[in-house]
Amino acid sequence: MLSCGELCACEILESFEITQPTLSYHMKILTECGLVISRKEGSWMHYSNNPQLIEKIKNYWTNISTEQEDCICKYTKADGQCDK
């Protein structure tokens, strides 16, 4: 949901069958680990993705899932025997 932009907790709550305290608990975890940014406006919290951390995660995933020059897969045969 947050990939579309910042959302108020009230907007997130409309899409789930959970209570406000349950949403707050889960969003707190996401905020503490840095995936989500929160800001308070009046009595409501607003949440958005942390673009810097998401970019780091995307880069990391690309690096571990893309064949590299020194990739270990280049050293093994289909039968599991090592070429080197």
PDB file of N, CA, C and O in Angstrom:
ATOM      1  N   MET A   1       0.818  -1.200   0.000  1.00  0.00           N
ATOM      2  CA  MET A   1       0.000   0.000   0.000  1.00  0.00           C
ATOM      3  C   MET A   1       0.859   1.261   0.000  1.00  0.00           C
ATOM      4  O   MET A   1       0.519   2.254  -0.643  1.00  0.00           O
ATOM      5  N   LEU A   2       1.962   1.212   0.719  1.00  0.00           N
ATOM      6  CA  LEU A   2       2.800   2.398   0.835  1.00  0.00           C
ATOM      7  C   LEU A   2       3.620   2.666  -0.418  1.00  0.00           C
ATOM      8  O   LEU A   2       4.209   3.739  -0.552  1.00  0.00           O
ATOM      9  N   SER A   3       3.667   1.712  -1.332  1.00  0.00           N
ATOM     10  CA  SER A   3       4.404   1.954  -2.576  1.00  0.00           C
ATOM     11  C   SER A   3       3.726   3.037  -3.413  1.00  0.00           C
ATOM     12  O   SER A   3       4.348   3.614  -4.305  1.00  0.00           O
ATOM     13  N   CYS A   4       2.467   3.311  -3.131  1.00  0.00           N
ATOM     14  CA  CYS A   4       1.744   4.373  -3.852  1.00  0.00           C
ATOM     15  C   CYS A   4       1.944   5.738  -3.212  1.00  0.00           C
ATOM     16  O   CYS A   4       1.516   6.748  -3.772  1.00  0.00           O
ATOM     17  N   GLY A   5       2.584   5.789  -2.055  1.00  0.00           N
ATOM     18  CA  GLY A   5       2.829   7.060  -1.378  1.00  0.00           C
ATOM     19  C   GLY A   5       2.408   7.009   0.076  1.00  0.00           C
ATOM     20  O   GLY A   5       1.949   5.982   0.576  1.00  0.00           O
ATOM     21  N   GLU A   6       2.572   8.125   0.733  1.00  0.00           N
ATOM     22  CA  GLU A   6       2.257   8.225   2.152  1.00  0.00           C
ATOM     23  C   GLU A   6       0.769   7.982   2.399  1.00  0.00           C
ATOM     24  O   GLU A   6      -0.091   8.417   1.633  1.00  0.00           O
ATOM     25  N   LEU A   7       0.497   7.274   3.489  1.00  0.00           N
ATOM     26  CA  LEU A   7      -0.890   7.020   3.887  1.00  0.00           C
ATOM     27  C   LEU A   7      -1.068   7.302   5.370  1.00  0.00           C
ATOM     28  O   LEU A   7      -0.173   7.073   6.184  1.00  0.00           O
ATOM     29  N   CYS A   8      -2.229   7.796   5.687  1.00  0.00           N
ATOM     30  CA  CYS A   8      -2.631   7.974   7.072  1.00  0.00           C
ATOM     31  C   CYS A   8      -3.003   6.604   7.640  1.00  0.00           C
ATOM     32  O   CYS A   8      -3.505   5.740   6.921  1.00  0.00           O
ATOM     33  N   ALA A   9      -2.757   6.420   8.908  1.00  0.00           N
ATOM     34  CA  ALA A   9      -3.128   5.151   9.551  1.00  0.00           C
ATOM     35  C   ALA A   9      -4.605   4.848   9.336  1.00  0.00           C
ATOM     36  O   ALA A   9      -4.982   3.685   9.196  1.00  0.00           O
ATOM     37  N   CYS A  10      -5.438   5.870   9.307  1.00  0.00           N
ATOM     38  CA  CYS A  10      -6.868   5.657   9.105  1.00  0.00           C
ATOM     39  C   CYS A  10      -7.147   5.051   7.726  1.00  0.00           C
ATOM     40  O   CYS A  10      -8.067   4.246   7.581  1.00  0.00           O
ATOM     41  N   GLU A  11      -6.361   5.431   6.716  1.00  0.00           N
ATOM     42  CA  GLU A  11      -6.529   4.873   5.371  1.00  0.00           C
ATOM     43  C   GLU A  11      -6.073   3.413   5.325  1.00  0.00           C
ATOM     44  O   GLU A  11      -6.684   2.585   4.650  1.00  0.00           O
ATOM     45  N   ILE A  12      -5.013   3.112   6.037  1.00  0.00           N
ATOM     46  CA  ILE A  12      -4.526   1.728   6.092  1.00  0.00           C
ATOM     47  C   ILE A  12      -5.546   0.850   6.813  1.00  0.00           C
ATOM     48  O   ILE A  12      -5.829  -0.268   6.384  1.00  0.00           O
ATOM     49  N   LEU A  13      -6.085   1.358   7.892  1.00  0.00           N
ATOM     50  CA  LEU A  13      -7.070   0.603   8.669  1.00  0.00           C
ATOM     51  C   LEU A  13      -8.299   0.216   7.848  1.00  0.00           C
ATOM     52  O   LEU A  13      -8.888  -0.840   8.077  1.00  0.00           O
ATOM     53  N   GLU A  14      -8.684   1.053   6.903  1.00  0.00           N
ATOM     54  CA  GLU A  14      -9.862   0.768   6.077  1.00  0.00           C
ATOM     55  C   GLU A  14      -9.693  -0.501   5.243  1.00  0.00           C
ATOM     56  O   GLU A  14     -10.681  -1.128   4.858  1.00  0.00           O
ATOM     57  N   SER A  15      -8.441  -0.883   4.963  1.00  0.00           N
ATOM     58  CA  SER A  15      -8.173  -2.036   4.105  1.00  0.00           C
ATOM     59  C   SER A  15      -7.981  -3.339   4.870  1.00  0.00           C
ATOM     60  O   SER A  15      -7.897  -4.405   4.261  1.00  0.00           O
ATOM     61  N   PHE A  16      -7.910  -3.267   6.179  1.00  0.00           N
ATOM     62  CA  PHE A  16      -7.665  -4.459   6.992  1.00  0.00           C
ATOM     63  C   PHE A  16      -8.716  -4.598   8.076  1.00  0.00           C
ATOM     64  O   PHE A  16      -9.308  -3.613   8.516  1.00  0.00           O
ATOM     65  N   GLU A  17      -8.934  -5.799   8.490  1.00  0.00           N
ATOM     66  CA  GLU A  17      -9.862  -6.056   9.600  1.00  0.00           C
ATOM     67  C   GLU A  17      -9.058  -6.229  10.878  1.00  0.00           C
ATOM     68  O   GLU A  17      -9.035  -7.300  11.484  1.00  0.00           O
ATOM     69  N   ILE A  18      -8.394  -5.135  11.274  1.00  0.00           N
ATOM     70  CA  ILE A  18      -7.607  -5.130  12.503  1.00  0.00           C
ATOM     71  C   ILE A  18      -7.950  -3.860  13.271  1.00  0.00           C
ATOM     72  O   ILE A  18      -8.560  -2.932  12.738  1.00  0.00           O
ATOM     73  N   THR A  19      -7.545  -3.844  14.527  1.00  0.00           N
ATOM     74  CA  THR A  19      -7.798  -2.668  15.354  1.00  0.00           C
ATOM     75  C   THR A  19      -6.668  -1.654  15.171  1.00  0.00           C
ATOM     76  O   THR A  19      -5.598  -1.979  14.657  1.00  0.00           O
ATOM     77  N   GLN A  20      -6.927  -0.441  15.597  1.00  0.00           N
ATOM     78  CA  GLN A  20      -5.913   0.609  15.514  1.00  0.00           C
ATOM     79  C   GLN A  20      -4.678   0.253  16.345  1.00  0.00           C
ATOM     80  O   GLN A  20      -3.562   0.478  15.876  1.00  0.00           O
ATOM     81  N   PRO A  21      -4.828  -0.302  17.578  1.00  0.00           N
ATOM     82  CA  PRO A  21      -3.630  -0.680  18.332  1.00  0.00           C
ATOM     83  C   PRO A  21      -2.793  -1.765  17.630  1.00  0.00           C
ATOM     84  O   PRO A  21      -1.565  -1.753  17.707  1.00  0.00           O
ATOM     85  N   THR A  22      -3.463  -2.692  16.953  1.00  0.00           N
ATOM     86  CA  THR A  22      -2.739  -3.729  16.224  1.00  0.00           C
ATOM     87  C   THR A  22      -1.961  -3.124  15.072  1.00  0.00           C
ATOM     88  O   THR A  22      -0.805  -3.481  14.850  1.00  0.00           O
ATOM     89  N   LEU A  23      -2.581  -2.210  14.336  1.00  0.00           N
ATOM     90  CA  LEU A  23      -1.884  -1.530  13.254  1.00  0.00           C
ATOM     91  C   LEU A  23      -0.693  -0.754  13.809  1.00  0.00           C
ATOM     92  O   LEU A  23       0.402  -0.821  13.250  1.00  0.00           O
ATOM     93  N   SER A  24      -0.891  -0.030  14.886  1.00  0.00           N
ATOM     94  CA  SER A  24       0.187   0.757  15.484  1.00  0.00           C
ATOM     95  C   SER A  24       1.358  -0.122  15.879  1.00  0.00           C
ATOM     96  O   SER A  24       2.514   0.250  15.676  1.00  0.00           O
ATOM     97  N   TYR A  25       1.069  -1.284  16.441  1.00  0.00           N
ATOM     98  CA  TYR A  25       2.119  -2.213  16.863  1.00  0.00           C
ATOM     99  C   TYR A  25       2.956  -2.659  15.666  1.00  0.00           C
ATOM    100  O   TYR A  25       4.186  -2.635  15.724  1.00  0.00           O
ATOM    101  N   HIS A  26       2.303  -3.061  14.594  1.00  0.00           N
ATOM    102  CA  HIS A  26       3.020  -3.549  13.413  1.00  0.00           C
ATOM    103  C   HIS A  26       3.766  -2.421  12.696  1.00  0.00           C
ATOM    104  O   HIS A  26       4.876  -2.625  12.205  1.00  0.00           O
ATOM    105  N   MET A  27       3.166  -1.247  12.635  1.00  0.00           N
ATOM    106  CA  MET A  27       3.838  -0.126  11.990  1.00  0.00           C
ATOM    107  C   MET A  27       5.039   0.334  12.816  1.00  0.00           C
ATOM    108  O   MET A  27       6.031   0.807  12.261  1.00  0.00           O
ATOM    109  N   LYS A  28       4.951   0.196  14.128  1.00  0.00           N
ATOM    110  CA  LYS A  28       6.082   0.530  14.999  1.00  0.00           C
ATOM    111  C   LYS A  28       7.267  -0.373  14.678  1.00  0.00           C
ATOM    112  O   LYS A  28       8.403   0.097  14.614  1.00  0.00           O
ATOM    113  N   ILE A  29       7.016  -1.654  14.476  1.00  0.00           N
ATOM    114  CA  ILE A  29       8.085  -2.603  14.133  1.00  0.00           C
ATOM    115  C   ILE A  29       8.719  -2.211  12.797  1.00  0.00           C
ATOM    116  O   ILE A  29       9.944  -2.183  12.675  1.00  0.00           O
ATOM    117  N   LEU A  30       7.892  -1.912  11.803  1.00  0.00           N
ATOM    118  CA  LEU A  30       8.407  -1.521  10.485  1.00  0.00           C
ATOM    119  C   LEU A  30       9.176  -0.202  10.550  1.00  0.00           C
ATOM    120  O   LEU A  30      10.159  -0.014   9.833  1.00  0.00           O
ATOM    121  N   THR A  31       8.731   0.695  11.401  1.00  0.00           N
ATOM    122  CA  THR A  31       9.416   1.977  11.570  1.00  0.00           C
ATOM    123  C   THR A  31      10.747   1.781  12.295  1.00  0.00           C
ATOM    124  O   THR A  31      11.758   2.361  11.899  1.00  0.00           O
ATOM    125  N   GLU A  32      10.757   0.973  13.346  1.00  0.00           N
ATOM    126  CA  GLU A  32      11.981   0.742  14.111  1.00  0.00           C
ATOM    127  C   GLU A  32      13.065   0.066  13.277  1.00  0.00           C
ATOM    128  O   GLU A  32      14.252   0.330  13.475  1.00  0.00           O
ATOM    129  N   CYS A  33      12.671  -0.800  12.349  1.00  0.00           N
ATOM    130  CA  CYS A  33      13.681  -1.472  11.524  1.00  0.00           C
ATOM    131  C   CYS A  33      14.054  -0.618  10.309  1.00  0.00           C
ATOM    132  O   CYS A  33      14.941  -1.000   9.545  1.00  0.00           O
ATOM    133  N   GLY A  34      13.404   0.511  10.119  1.00  0.00           N
ATOM    134  CA  GLY A  34      13.795   1.456   9.082  1.00  0.00           C
ATOM    135  C   GLY A  34      13.112   1.294   7.742  1.00  0.00           C
ATOM    136  O   GLY A  34      13.386   2.071   6.828  1.00  0.00           O
ATOM    137  N   LEU A  35      12.238   0.322   7.587  1.00  0.00           N
ATOM    138  CA  LEU A  35      11.546   0.137   6.311  1.00  0.00           C
ATOM    139  C   LEU A  35      10.499   1.207   6.055  1.00  0.00           C
ATOM    140  O   LEU A  35      10.206   1.541   4.907  1.00  0.00           O
ATOM    141  N   VAL A  36       9.941   1.741   7.129  1.00  0.00           N
ATOM    142  CA  VAL A  36       8.845   2.711   7.028  1.00  0.00           C
ATOM    143  C   VAL A  36       9.224   3.968   7.796  1.00  0.00           C
ATOM    144  O   VAL A  36       9.862   3.900   8.847  1.00  0.00           O
ATOM    145  N   ILE A  37       8.828   5.103   7.264  1.00  0.00           N
ATOM    146  CA  ILE A  37       9.004   6.396   7.926  1.00  0.00           C
ATOM    147  C   ILE A  37       7.643   6.825   8.453  1.00  0.00           C
ATOM    148  O   ILE A  37       6.636   6.706   7.755  1.00  0.00           O
ATOM    149  N   SER A  38       7.612   7.326   9.685  1.00  0.00           N
ATOM    150  CA  SER A  38       6.341   7.788  10.248  1.00  0.00           C
ATOM    151  C   SER A  38       6.457   9.264  10.619  1.00  0.00           C
ATOM    152  O   SER A  38       7.527   9.772  10.956  1.00  0.00           O
ATOM    153  N   ARG A  39       5.310   9.923  10.540  1.00  0.00           N
ATOM    154  CA  ARG A  39       5.225  11.307  11.020  1.00  0.00           C
ATOM    155  C   ARG A  39       3.825  11.517  11.579  1.00  0.00           C
ATOM    156  O   ARG A  39       2.835  10.994  11.067  1.00  0.00           O
ATOM    157  N   LYS A  40       3.784  12.293  12.634  1.00  0.00           N
ATOM    158  CA  LYS A  40       2.508  12.548  13.306  1.00  0.00           C
ATOM    159  C   LYS A  40       1.910  13.847  12.784  1.00  0.00           C
ATOM    160  O   LYS A  40       2.595  14.860  12.643  1.00  0.00           O
ATOM    161  N   GLU A  41       0.624  13.788  12.505  1.00  0.00           N
ATOM    162  CA  GLU A  41      -0.118  14.988  12.101  1.00  0.00           C
ATOM    163  C   GLU A  41      -1.414  14.981  12.890  1.00  0.00           C
ATOM    164  O   GLU A  41      -2.299  14.163  12.640  1.00  0.00           O
ATOM    165  N   GLY A  42      -1.520  15.886  13.832  1.00  0.00           N
ATOM    166  CA  GLY A  42      -2.684  15.878  14.717  1.00  0.00           C
ATOM    167  C   GLY A  42      -2.686  14.618  15.557  1.00  0.00           C
ATOM    168  O   GLY A  42      -1.691  14.299  16.208  1.00  0.00           O
ATOM    169  N   SER A  43      -3.789  13.908  15.544  1.00  0.00           N
ATOM    170  CA  SER A  43      -3.859  12.676  16.321  1.00  0.00           C
ATOM    171  C   SER A  43      -3.553  11.440  15.480  1.00  0.00           C
ATOM    172  O   SER A  43      -3.585  10.323  15.997  1.00  0.00           O
ATOM    173  N   TRP A  44      -3.257  11.620  14.196  1.00  0.00           N
ATOM    174  CA  TRP A  44      -3.005  10.488  13.305  1.00  0.00           C
ATOM    175  C   TRP A  44      -1.540  10.397  12.898  1.00  0.00           C
ATOM    176  O   TRP A  44      -0.838  11.401  12.772  1.00  0.00           O
ATOM    177  N   MET A  45      -1.108   9.158  12.699  1.00  0.00           N
ATOM    178  CA  MET A  45       0.224   8.901  12.163  1.00  0.00           C
ATOM    179  C   MET A  45       0.110   8.713  10.660  1.00  0.00           C
ATOM    180  O   MET A  45      -0.863   8.148  10.160  1.00  0.00           O
ATOM    181  N   HIS A  46       1.102   9.187   9.964  1.00  0.00           N
ATOM    182  CA  HIS A  46       1.190   8.999   8.519  1.00  0.00           C
ATOM    183  C   HIS A  46       2.440   8.175   8.250  1.00  0.00           C
ATOM    184  O   HIS A  46       3.481   8.389   8.871  1.00  0.00           O
ATOM    185  N   TYR A  47       2.327   7.230   7.318  1.00  0.00           N
ATOM    186  CA  TYR A  47       3.416   6.304   7.049  1.00  0.00           C
ATOM    187  C   TYR A  47       3.787   6.325   5.571  1.00  0.00           C
ATOM    188  O   TYR A  47       2.935   6.486   4.698  1.00  0.00           O
ATOM    189  N   SER A  48       5.076   6.159   5.316  1.00  0.00           N
ATOM    190  CA  SER A  48       5.565   6.040   3.945  1.00  0.00           C
ATOM    191  C   SER A  48       6.760   5.100   3.938  1.00  0.00           C
ATOM    192  O   SER A  48       7.396   4.872   4.967  1.00  0.00           O
ATOM    193  N   ASN A  49       7.053   4.561   2.763  1.00  0.00           N
ATOM    194  CA  ASN A  49       8.236   3.720   2.613  1.00  0.00           C
ATOM    195  C   ASN A  49       9.488   4.564   2.806  1.00  0.00           C
ATOM    196  O   ASN A  49       9.481   5.764   2.532  1.00  0.00           O
ATOM    197  N   ASN A  50      10.551   3.944   3.274  1.00  0.00           N
ATOM    198  CA  ASN A  50      11.841   4.596   3.371  1.00  0.00           C
ATOM    199  C   ASN A  50      12.580   4.322   2.062  1.00  0.00           C
ATOM    200  O   ASN A  50      13.138   3.238   1.892  1.00  0.00           O
ATOM    201  N   PRO A  51      12.594   5.276   1.140  1.00  0.00           N
ATOM    202  CA  PRO A  51      13.156   5.000  -0.192  1.00  0.00           C
ATOM    203  C   PRO A  51      14.636   4.639  -0.171  1.00  0.00           C
ATOM    204  O   PRO A  51      15.077   3.832  -0.988  1.00  0.00           O
ATOM    205  N   GLN A  52      15.413   5.217   0.742  1.00  0.00           N
ATOM    206  CA  GLN A  52      16.834   4.899   0.792  1.00  0.00           C
ATOM    207  C   GLN A  52      17.062   3.436   1.171  1.00  0.00           C
ATOM    208  O   GLN A  52      17.879   2.757   0.548  1.00  0.00           O
ATOM    209  N   LEU A  53      16.352   2.948   2.179  1.00  0.00           N
ATOM    210  CA  LEU A  53      16.531   1.563   2.596  1.00  0.00           C
ATOM    211  C   LEU A  53      15.983   0.608   1.539  1.00  0.00           C
ATOM    212  O   LEU A  53      16.573  -0.443   1.290  1.00  0.00           O
ATOM    213  N   ILE A  54      14.879   0.958   0.925  1.00  0.00           N
ATOM    214  CA  ILE A  54      14.314   0.092  -0.108  1.00  0.00           C
ATOM    215  C   ILE A  54      15.281  -0.001  -1.293  1.00  0.00           C
ATOM    216  O   ILE A  54      15.416  -1.066  -1.895  1.00  0.00           O
ATOM    217  N   GLU A  55      15.945   1.089  -1.629  1.00  0.00           N
ATOM    218  CA  GLU A  55      16.943   1.067  -2.709  1.00  0.00           C
ATOM    219  C   GLU A  55      18.114   0.161  -2.339  1.00  0.00           C
ATOM    220  O   GLU A  55      18.606  -0.591  -3.181  1.00  0.00           O
ATOM    221  N   LYS A  56      18.563   0.227  -1.089  1.00  0.00           N
ATOM    222  CA  LYS A  56      19.649  -0.649  -0.634  1.00  0.00           C
ATOM    223  C   LYS A  56      19.244  -2.115  -0.727  1.00  0.00           C
ATOM    224  O   LYS A  56      20.035  -2.959  -1.149  1.00  0.00           O
ATOM    225  N   ILE A  57      18.012  -2.412  -0.332  1.00  0.00           N
ATOM    226  CA  ILE A  57      17.518  -3.787  -0.388  1.00  0.00           C
ATOM    227  C   ILE A  57      17.441  -4.256  -1.833  1.00  0.00           C
ATOM    228  O   ILE A  57      17.821  -5.386  -2.138  1.00  0.00           O
ATOM    229  N   LYS A  58      16.951  -3.399  -2.728  1.00  0.00           N
ATOM    230  CA  LYS A  58      16.876  -3.755  -4.153  1.00  0.00           C
ATOM    231  C   LYS A  58      18.261  -4.032  -4.720  1.00  0.00           C
ATOM    232  O   LYS A  58      18.450  -5.007  -5.446  1.00  0.00           O
ATOM    233  N   ASN A  59      19.235  -3.177  -4.391  1.00  0.00           N
ATOM    234  CA  ASN A  59      20.598  -3.374  -4.867  1.00  0.00           C
ATOM    235  C   ASN A  59      21.192  -4.661  -4.322  1.00  0.00           C
ATOM    236  O   ASN A  59      21.834  -5.412  -5.057  1.00  0.00           O
ATOM    237  N   TYR A  60      20.982  -4.920  -3.041  1.00  0.00           N
ATOM    238  CA  TYR A  60      21.485  -6.148  -2.429  1.00  0.00           C
ATOM    239  C   TYR A  60      20.884  -7.361  -3.123  1.00  0.00           C
ATOM    240  O   TYR A  60      21.606  -8.291  -3.484  1.00  0.00           O
ATOM    241  N   TRP A  61      19.570  -7.357  -3.314  1.00  0.00           N
ATOM    242  CA  TRP A  61      18.908  -8.493  -3.954  1.00  0.00           C
ATOM    243  C   TRP A  61      19.412  -8.695  -5.381  1.00  0.00           C
ATOM    244  O   TRP A  61      19.615  -9.829  -5.814  1.00  0.00           O
ATOM    245  N   THR A  62      19.612  -7.608  -6.107  1.00  0.00           N
ATOM    246  CA  THR A  62      20.149  -7.707  -7.465  1.00  0.00           C
ATOM    247  C   THR A  62      21.539  -8.329  -7.437  1.00  0.00           C
ATOM    248  O   THR A  62      21.858  -9.179  -8.268  1.00  0.00           O
ATOM    249  N   ASN A  63      22.363  -7.909  -6.488  1.00  0.00           N
ATOM    250  CA  ASN A  63      23.724  -8.440  -6.390  1.00  0.00           C
ATOM    251  C   ASN A  63      23.749  -9.929  -6.058  1.00  0.00           C
ATOM    252  O   ASN A  63      24.600 -10.653  -6.574  1.00  0.00           O
ATOM    253  N   ILE A  64      22.853 -10.395  -5.222  1.00  0.00           N
ATOM    254  CA  ILE A  64      22.898 -11.812  -4.848  1.00  0.00           C
ATOM    255  C   ILE A  64      22.104 -12.695  -5.799  1.00  0.00           C
ATOM    256  O   ILE A  64      22.211 -13.919  -5.734  1.00  0.00           O
ATOM    257  N   SER A  65      21.316 -12.100  -6.675  1.00  0.00           N
ATOM    258  CA  SER A  65      20.497 -12.917  -7.572  1.00  0.00           C
ATOM    259  C   SER A  65      20.903 -12.791  -9.038  1.00  0.00           C
ATOM    260  O   SER A  65      20.253 -13.363  -9.913  1.00  0.00           O
ATOM    261  N   THR A  66      21.959 -12.056  -9.306  1.00  0.00           N
ATOM    262  CA  THR A  66      22.429 -11.862 -10.669  1.00  0.00           C
ATOM    263  C   THR A  66      23.802 -12.499 -10.805  1.00  0.00           C
ATOM    264  O   THR A  66      24.664 -12.333  -9.942  1.00  0.00           O
ATOM    265  N   GLU A  67      23.996 -13.223 -11.886  1.00  0.00           N
ATOM    266  CA  GLU A  67      25.285 -13.876 -12.106  1.00  0.00           C
ATOM    267  C   GLU A  67      26.386 -12.827 -12.183  1.00  0.00           C
ATOM    268  O   GLU A  67      26.286 -11.861 -12.940  1.00  0.00           O
ATOM    269  N   GLN A  68      27.423 -13.023 -11.404  1.00  0.00           N
ATOM    270  CA  GLN A  68      28.577 -12.130 -11.377  1.00  0.00           C
ATOM    271  C   GLN A  68      29.768 -12.825 -12.027  1.00  0.00           C
ATOM    272  O   GLN A  68      29.750 -14.041 -12.221  1.00  0.00           O
ATOM    273  N   GLU A  69      30.788 -12.066 -12.359  1.00  0.00           N
ATOM    274  CA  GLU A  69      31.989 -12.624 -12.984  1.00  0.00           C
ATOM    275  C   GLU A  69      32.608 -13.719 -12.120  1.00  0.00           C
ATOM    276  O   GLU A  69      33.064 -14.735 -12.646  1.00  0.00           O
ATOM    277  N   ASP A  70      32.630 -13.527 -10.809  1.00  0.00           N
ATOM    278  CA  ASP A  70      33.241 -14.504  -9.916  1.00  0.00           C
ATOM    279  C   ASP A  70      32.201 -15.407  -9.239  1.00  0.00           C
ATOM    280  O   ASP A  70      32.444 -15.942  -8.157  1.00  0.00           O
ATOM    281  N   CYS A  71      31.057 -15.568  -9.879  1.00  0.00           N
ATOM    282  CA  CYS A  71      29.959 -16.354  -9.316  1.00  0.00           C
ATOM    283  C   CYS A  71      30.358 -17.821  -9.150  1.00  0.00           C
ATOM    284  O   CYS A  71      30.994 -18.398 -10.033  1.00  0.00           O
ATOM    285  N   ILE A  72      29.994 -18.406  -8.046  1.00  0.00           N
ATOM    286  CA  ILE A  72      30.326 -19.804  -7.776  1.00  0.00           C
ATOM    287  C   ILE A  72      29.679 -20.749  -8.786  1.00  0.00           C
ATOM    288  O   ILE A  72      30.176 -21.855  -8.999  1.00  0.00           O
ATOM    289  N   CYS A  73      28.589 -20.335  -9.405  1.00  0.00           N
ATOM    290  CA  CYS A  73      27.919 -21.196 -10.375  1.00  0.00           C
ATOM    291  C   CYS A  73      28.787 -21.463 -11.593  1.00  0.00           C
ATOM    292  O   CYS A  73      28.575 -22.448 -12.300  1.00  0.00           O
ATOM    293  N   LYS A  74      29.757 -20.603 -11.847  1.00  0.00           N
ATOM    294  CA  LYS A  74      30.669 -20.809 -12.980  1.00  0.00           C
ATOM    295  C   LYS A  74      31.657 -21.941 -12.707  1.00  0.00           C
ATOM    296  O   LYS A  74      32.292 -22.449 -13.630  1.00  0.00           O
ATOM    297  N   TYR A  75      31.785 -22.336 -11.441  1.00  0.00           N
ATOM    298  CA  TYR A  75      32.768 -23.347 -11.072  1.00  0.00           C
ATOM    299  C   TYR A  75      32.167 -24.737 -10.891  1.00  0.00           C
ATOM    300  O   TYR A  75      32.883 -25.687 -10.574  1.00  0.00           O
ATOM    301  N   THR A  76      30.873 -24.860 -11.088  1.00  0.00           N
ATOM    302  CA  THR A  76      30.232 -26.160 -10.908  1.00  0.00           C
ATOM    303  C   THR A  76      29.580 -26.610 -12.182  1.00  0.00           C
ATOM    304  O   THR A  76      29.117 -25.797 -12.982  1.00  0.00           O
ATOM    305  N   LYS A  77      29.543 -27.934 -12.373  1.00  0.00           N
ATOM    306  CA  LYS A  77      28.849 -28.530 -13.534  1.00  0.00           C
ATOM    307  C   LYS A  77      27.437 -28.892 -13.107  1.00  0.00           C
ATOM    308  O   LYS A  77      27.106 -28.857 -11.921  1.00  0.00           O
ATOM    309  N   ALA A  78      26.623 -29.234 -14.063  1.00  0.00           N
ATOM    310  CA  ALA A  78      25.233 -29.632 -13.773  1.00  0.00           C
ATOM    311  C   ALA A  78      25.191 -30.850 -12.874  1.00  0.00           C
ATOM    312  O   ALA A  78      24.239 -31.007 -12.109  1.00  0.00           O
ATOM    313  N   ASP A  79      26.204 -31.730 -12.941  1.00  0.00           N
ATOM    314  CA  ASP A  79      26.192 -32.943 -12.119  1.00  0.00           C
ATOM    315  C   ASP A  79      26.752 -32.703 -10.717  1.00  0.00           C
ATOM    316  O   ASP A  79      26.861 -33.632  -9.916  1.00  0.00           O
ATOM    317  N   GLY A  80      27.105 -31.452 -10.430  1.00  0.00           N
ATOM    318  CA  GLY A  80      27.580 -31.126  -9.093  1.00  0.00           C
ATOM    319  C   GLY A  80      29.082 -31.272  -8.937  1.00  0.00           C
ATOM    320  O   GLY A  80      29.599 -31.027  -7.847  1.00  0.00           O
ATOM    321  N   GLN A  81      29.800 -31.659  -9.973  1.00  0.00           N
ATOM    322  CA  GLN A  81      31.262 -31.796  -9.908  1.00  0.00           C
ATOM    323  C   GLN A  81      31.909 -30.438 -10.129  1.00  0.00           C
ATOM    324  O   GLN A  81      31.430 -29.649 -10.943  1.00  0.00           O
ATOM    325  N   CYS A  82      32.949 -30.167  -9.441  1.00  0.00           N
ATOM    326  CA  CYS A  82      33.657 -28.904  -9.552  1.00  0.00           C
ATOM    327  C   CYS A  82      34.570 -28.913 -10.773  1.00  0.00           C
ATOM    328  O   CYS A  82      35.256 -29.905 -11.020  1.00  0.00           O
ATOM    329  N   ASP A  83      34.591 -27.814 -11.548  1.00  0.00           N
ATOM    330  CA  ASP A  83      35.456 -27.687 -12.729  1.00  0.00           C
ATOM    331  C   ASP A  83      36.896 -27.386 -12.339  1.00  0.00           C
ATOM    332  O   ASP A  83      37.814 -27.715 -13.091  1.00  0.00           O
ATOM    333  N   LYS A  84      37.115 -26.775 -11.195  1.00  0.00           N
ATOM    334  CA  LYS A  84      38.466 -26.340 -10.828  1.00  0.00           C
ATOM    335  C   LYS A  84      39.069 -27.226  -9.785  1.00  0.00           C
ATOM    336  O   LYS A  84      40.204 -27.000  -9.364  1.00  0.00           O
TER     337      LYS A  84
END
